[in-house]
Amino acid sequence: MAASKTLQQLGLTAADGSNPDVYGLAVDSREVKRGYLFAALPGSKVHGGEFIQYALRMGAGAILTDAVGVEIAADELAKSDASVIVTDDPRGALAFASALWFGGQPKVMTAVTGTNGKTSVSTFVRQIWNLLDLEAVNLGTTGVEGSFHLPLAHTTPEPITLHSALATLAHEGITHAAMEASSHGLDQRRMDGVHLAAAGFTNFTQDHLDYHGTFEAYFEAKMGLFTRVLTDDGVAVVNLDDPKGAEVAMIAQANGHELIGVGKDPEADLCLLGQRFDGTGQDLLFKWHDRPFQARLNLIGGFQAENVLLAAGLVIACGEDPARVFDTLG
């Protein structure tokens, strides 16, 4: 990371055309230092524009906000020589600026969304990678785990924290990372700017309506992983057994993504044919396209087979050989 970057190097354009050097990024006005960019973001209770006056007092050289933030702090901004970037999507702008500021992430990354199973699937992805002798981590509810450890305050951290962590991981030699993508994080553009090789969908049930308001808004937030974050050449790995699975597959394909379907659906690329349970786990019979495989999972709970196969699909989507991936399962 450079000691400073200009606004334009961060993909930002000031309203007055100025292009100052930026010496740091902050979303908390208490963390602002001289020459920092302060992002005054809209919040569910308080708009960050309320804190622009404090950021300016701390020496902020640039303010990123929306029209509401400018209106809130109009008097303070008029008396300041700080550059002001006004956009309808300041959260997205901050995410991409953070990616450019920190300038690094593990070479191969994947993310998984869904109401349940995100932690399990991302952990299984990391474990498979580790068994393939790759330096890998998973990021989410439990922090950063695997070949490197870091604490995280949120399942999907805000962009400055997230891209700082990703750059640290890359610097430490971590080549592969699996992320949990929460609906809150996706709605708030926290993952924008992360380059993903693949993205996964587990399932969808009613949850978080206190934040999203409606079932439709909750689903739309999750679909942001496929409609906005996953790059055009990325692969979507979808649990077709979920009632929303077919719709997610259609959304992914409509956005140009290659699709790997997972589940008991006969049309699935990675199809679970049978399970046999005992006191310590389960034996699986599944097929990859038309080739059958068997695996032993020392995991209780039939749903875990779905999570493991979705994880295997994500690892395959990220470029690993299917037979080698399945060899790690049992």
C-alpha positions in Angstrom: 0.0 0.0 0.0 1.4 3.4 -1.0 1.8 6.2 1.6 -0.8 8.2 -0.4 -2.9 8.0 -3.5 -4.8 10.7 -5.3 -8.6 10.8 -5.5 -8.4 9.8 -9.1 -6.2 6.9 -8.3 -9.0 5.8 -6.0 -11.6 6.0 -8.7 -13.1 9.2 -7.2 -13.9 12.5 -8.8 -14.4 15.7 -6.7 -17.2 18.0 -7.5 -14.8 20.9 -8.1 -12.3 18.8 -10.2 -9.6 18.9 -7.5 -7.4 15.9 -7.1 -5.6 16.0 -3.7 -3.4 13.3 -2.2 -5.3 11.0 0.2 -3.3 9.6 3.2 -5.9 7.3 4.7 -9.6 6.2 4.7 -12.1 6.4 7.5 -15.8 5.9 8.2 -15.5 6.9 11.8 -14.8 10.6 12.3 -12.7 9.8 15.4 -10.2 7.9 13.3 -9.7 10.7 10.8 -6.2 12.2 10.5 -4.9 15.1 8.4 -5.3 14.4 4.7 -7.7 11.4 5.2 -10.8 10.7 3.1 -13.9 10.6 5.3 -16.8 8.6 4.0 -20.1 10.0 5.4 -22.5 7.2 4.6 -26.3 7.0 5.0 -27.3 4.9 8.0 -30.4 3.2 9.3 -30.6 5.7 12.2 -28.1 8.5 11.6 -26.6 9.8 8.4 -22.8 10.1 8.4 -23.2 13.7 7.2 -23.8 14.6 10.9 -20.1 13.8 11.5 -18.6 15.7 8.6 -18.0 18.7 10.8 -15.9 16.6 13.2 -14.0 15.0 10.4 -13.1 18.4 9.0 -11.9 19.5 12.4 -9.6 16.4 12.5 -8.1 17.5 9.1 -10.0 15.5 6.6 -8.8 16.4 3.1 -11.7 14.8 1.2 -15.3 14.0 2.0 -17.2 11.2 0.2 -21.0 11.4 0.7 -24.4 11.7 -1.1 -26.6 14.7 -1.6 -28.2 14.3 1.8 -24.8 14.4 3.5 -23.9 17.6 1.6 -27.1 19.2 2.7 -26.6 18.3 6.3 -23.0 19.7 6.4 -23.5 22.5 3.9 -22.3 25.3 6.2 -19.1 23.4 7.3 -18.3 22.3 3.8 -18.7 25.9 2.5 -16.0 27.1 4.9 -13.6 24.2 4.2 -11.2 23.6 1.4 -11.7 19.8 1.5 -12.5 18.1 -1.8 -16.1 16.8 -1.8 -17.2 13.7 -3.8 -20.9 13.4 -4.2 -22.5 10.2 -5.5 -25.8 8.4 -5.3 -23.9 5.3 -4.1 -21.2 6.4 -1.6 -21.1 2.9 -0.1 -20.2 1.4 -3.5 -17.7 4.1 -4.2 -16.0 3.5 -0.8 -15.8 -0.2 -1.5 -14.0 0.3 -4.8 -11.8 3.0 -3.3 -10.8 0.7 -0.5 -9.9 -2.1 -2.9 -7.7 0.4 -4.8 -6.2 1.8 -1.6 -5.1 -1.5 -0.1 -4.4 -3.0 -3.5 -4.3 -6.7 -2.7 -6.3 -9.8 -2.0 -5.8 -13.6 -2.2 -5.5 -14.7 -5.8 -8.5 -17.0 -5.7 -11.6 -16.0 -3.8 -15.1 -17.3 -3.5 -18.2 -16.2 -1.5 -21.4 -17.9 -0.4 -24.7 -16.4 0.5 -27.9 -17.9 1.9 -30.0 -17.8 5.1 -28.3 -20.9 6.6 -25.1 -22.8 5.9 -22.7 -19.9 5.0 -20.3 -20.6 7.8 -20.3 -24.4 7.2 -19.8 -24.1 3.5 -17.1 -21.5 3.6 -15.3 -23.5 6.3 -15.6 -26.7 4.2 -14.2 -24.8 1.1 -11.2 -23.8 3.1 -10.7 -27.3 4.5 -10.7 -28.8 1.1 -8.2 -26.2 -0.2 -6.0 -27.0 2.8 -6.2 -30.7 2.1 -5.0 -29.9 -1.4 -2.0 -28.2 0.1 -3.1 -24.7 -0.6 -2.7 -21.7 1.8 -6.3 -20.9 2.5 -8.6 -19.2 4.9 -12.3 -18.6 5.5 -13.7 -15.2 6.5 -17.0 -14.6 8.3 -18.9 -15.1 11.5 -15.9 -16.8 13.2 -13.4 -14.3 12.0 -10.5 -15.4 9.7 -9.6 -19.0 10.2 -7.3 -21.5 8.5 -3.7 -20.8 7.4 -3.9 -17.4 9.0 -6.0 -16.0 11.8 -7.6 -12.5 12.3 -10.6 -11.3 14.4 -13.5 -9.7 12.5 -16.3 -7.7 14.1 -18.9 -8.6 11.5 -19.8 -11.5 9.2 -19.1 -9.3 6.2 -16.9 -6.4 7.5 -17.2 -2.8 6.2 -15.0 -2.2 3.1 -12.0 -0.5 4.8 -11.7 -3.3 7.3 -12.4 -6.0 4.7 -9.9 -4.8 2.1 -7.3 -4.2 4.8 -7.7 -7.8 5.9 -7.6 -9.1 2.4 -4.4 -7.2 1.6 -2.8 -8.5 4.8 -3.8 -12.1 3.9 -2.2 -11.7 0.4 1.0 -10.2 2.0 1.1 -13.2 4.4 1.1 -15.7 1.4 -2.6 -16.7 1.6 -3.6 -17.6 -2.0 -7.2 -18.8 -1.4 -10.1 -17.4 0.6 -13.7 -18.2 1.1 -16.1 -15.5 2.4 -19.5 -15.5 3.9 -21.7 -12.9 2.2 -24.4 -11.6 4.5 -27.5 -9.9 3.2 -26.6 -6.8 5.3 -23.1 -6.7 3.8 -24.4 -7.1 0.3 -27.1 -4.5 0.7 -24.5 -2.1 2.1 -22.1 -2.8 -0.8 -19.4 -4.0 1.6 -18.1 -6.7 -0.8 -18.1 -4.5 -3.9 -14.5 -4.4 -5.2 -13.7 -8.0 -4.2 -12.8 -10.1 -7.2 -14.5 -13.5 -7.0 -13.8 -16.6 -9.1 -17.1 -18.1 -7.9 -20.1 -17.5 -5.7 -22.5 -19.9 -4.0 -26.1 -20.0 -2.9 -27.2 -22.4 0.0 -30.9 -21.7 0.7 -33.4 -19.0 1.4 -35.8 -18.8 4.3 -37.6 -15.8 6.0 -35.1 -13.9 8.2 -33.8 -10.4 8.8 -37.1 -8.7 7.9 -36.4 -6.2 10.7 -33.7 -4.8 8.5 -34.8 -5.5 4.9 -38.5 -4.9 5.5 -39.9 -7.4 3.0 -39.2 -10.9 1.8 -38.5 -9.6 -1.7 -36.0 -7.0 -0.5 -34.2 -9.6 1.5 -33.9 -11.9 -1.5 -32.8 -9.0 -3.8 -30.1 -8.1 -1.3 -28.7 -11.7 -1.5 -28.9 -11.7 -5.2 -26.5 -8.8 -5.3 -23.8 -11.4 -5.0 -24.6 -12.6 -8.5 -26.0 -9.5 -10.1 -23.3 -7.0 -9.0 -20.3 -8.6 -7.2 -19.5 -11.7 -9.1 -17.5 -10.8 -12.2 -18.7 -11.7 -15.7 -16.3 -14.6 -16.0 -17.3 -16.0 -12.5 -19.1 -19.3 -11.8 -22.3 -19.6 -9.8 -22.7 -22.7 -7.7 -26.3 -23.1 -6.7 -28.3 -25.5 -4.4 -31.0 -26.5 -6.8 -33.0 -28.4 -4.0 -34.0 -25.1 -2.4 -37.3 -23.7 -3.6 -35.5 -20.5 -4.7 -32.7 -22.5 -6.4 -34.1 -22.5 -9.9 -34.7 -18.7 -9.7 -31.1 -18.1 -8.4 -29.8 -20.2 -11.3 -31.8 -18.2 -13.8 -30.5 -14.9 -12.3 -26.9 -16.1 -12.4 -27.2 -17.3 -16.0 -29.0 -14.1 -17.1 -25.9 -12.3 -15.8 -23.6 -14.4 -18.0 -22.3 -16.7 -15.3 -21.4 -20.3 -15.8 -23.6 -22.5 -13.6 -22.8 -25.5 -11.5 -26.0 -27.0 -10.0 -25.8 -29.0 -6.8 -28.4 -31.2 -5.1 -30.6 -34.2 -5.5 -32.1 -32.7 -8.6 -31.4 -35.2 -11.4 -30.3 -32.2 -13.6 -27.7 -31.1 -11.1 -24.1 -31.2 -12.3 -23.1 -32.4 -8.8 -25.9 -34.7 -7.9 -26.4 -36.4 -4.6 -27.7 -39.9 -5.3 -27.9 -41.5 -1.9 -26.9 -41.3 1.8 -26.5 -44.0 4.4 -26.3 -42.9 8.0 -24.7 -44.5 11.1 -23.7 -43.3 14.6 -20.6 -41.4 13.5 -21.5 -40.0 10.1 -22.7 -40.9 6.7 -21.7 -42.5 3.4 -22.5 -40.6 0.2 -23.1 -41.7 -3.3 -23.0 -38.8 -5.8 -22.1 -38.1 -9.4 -20.2 -35.3 -11.1 -21.9 -35.1 -14.5 -22.1 -38.8 -15.4 -19.2 -40.1 -13.3 -20.1 -41.7 -9.9 -18.2 -41.1 -6.7 -18.4 -42.3 -3.1 -17.3 -40.5 0.1 -17.4 -41.0 3.8 -18.4 -37.9 5.9 -17.8 -38.0 9.7 -20.6 -35.5 10.1 -24.0 -36.0 11.6 -27.0 -34.5 9.8 -28.2 -35.1 6.3 -28.0 -31.4 5.5 -24.3 -31.4 5.9 -23.9 -33.5 2.7 -25.5 -30.6 0.8 -23.1 -28.2 2.4 -20.1 -30.3 1.7 -21.1 -30.9 -1.9 -21.8 -27.2 -2.4 -18.3 -26.5 -1.0 -16.8 -29.0 -3.4 -18.6 -27.4 -6.3 -17.2 -24.0 -5.3 -13.6 -25.4 -5.2 -14.1 -27.0 -8.6 -15.5 -23.7 -9.9 -12.3 -22.0 -8.7 -10.2 -24.3 -10.9 -9.4 -27.4 -9.0 -9.6 -30.9 -10.5 -12.9 -32.6 -9.5 -11.5 -36.0 -8.8 -8.8 -34.5 -6.5 -11.5 -32.5 -4.7 -13.7 -35.5 -4.1 -10.6 -37.4 -2.8 -10.4 -35.0 0.1 -14.0 -35.7 1.3 -13.4 -39.2 2.7 
